[in-house]
Amino acid sequence: MLQTALQFSHTLLKEVIQEGDSVVDATMGNGNDTAFLAELVGTNGLVYAFDVQKQALVNTEKRLTELGLQEQTILLHQGHETIKETIPEDTQLKAAIFNLGYLPKSDKQIITQPDTTKQALDALIARLKSKGRIILVVYYGHTGGEAELALVHEYSQKLPQEEYSVLTYQFINQRNNPPILFCIEKK
Ligand SMILES: C[S@@+](CC[C@H](N)C(=O)[O-])C[C@H]1O[C@@H](n2cnc3c(N)ncnc32)[C@H](O)[C@@H]1O
């Protein structure tokens, strides 16, 4: 069976992340991706995870503690637009993931925004290792979602093909706007 965009995001991450890598979860939420990344990088690696909601950090901290994965994670109660100032410029990142949209079962007014997503992408691209990947899983059914999808599409389509390969993965016959995945890989 074909993988969902979420499942495929993990497949794409698993293919490139190795023990000891530094990686980013740009939208922590309940910590599903943070925990997945923490498993892959191991105790010699580092996961920087960002979210603007305090509850995301509480939920993620709990999950990581239960799984014994807190040692290799830095949970940041700040927006991903602060990546540039937060992650040292000489830190080379192997991967980053975004789940754009709102956190299910929480405040639907707190959504990711095109301008801050762009700021985060600029900072990540500057730190991305060769063969590294940035994955964006874009939910766009909510108000404002289409604008963010357009930004991600335009941003990734404009990246020079000599330096980056960009993939999209999308189901085109499904109801209710299933998320669209983008993968930016540095050559
Ligand atoms: C679709 S959810 C992420 C789900 C998450 N990957 C998980 O495993 O549960 C989007 C998250 O982005 C967060 N968010 C919104 N604006 C943000 C920003 N500027 N920087 C970082 N996170 C942000 C929301 O608070 C929300 O938790």
The ligand as an ORCA input file, in Angstrom:
! r2SCAN-3c Opt
* xyz 0 1
  C       0.743     20.212     12.654
  S       1.362     20.643     14.218
  C       2.833     19.689     14.423
  C       2.606     18.257     14.827
  C       3.837     17.581     15.352
  N       4.794     17.285     14.325
  C       3.524     16.321     16.159
  O       4.267     15.340     16.057
  O       2.573     16.321     16.917
  C       2.004     22.268     13.973
  C       2.687     22.853     15.186
  O       3.392     24.027     14.790
  C       3.395     24.901     15.878
  N       3.770     26.243     15.427
  C       2.999     27.261     14.973
  N       3.769     28.320     14.632
  C       5.060     27.960     14.891
  C       6.325     28.628     14.759
  N       6.409     29.862     14.290
  N       7.434     27.946     15.121
  C       7.367     26.679     15.607
  N       6.206     26.004     15.757
  C       5.069     26.640     15.394
  C       2.001     24.780     16.452
  O       1.987     25.237     17.781
  C       1.768     23.266     16.320
  O       2.114     22.594     17.497
*
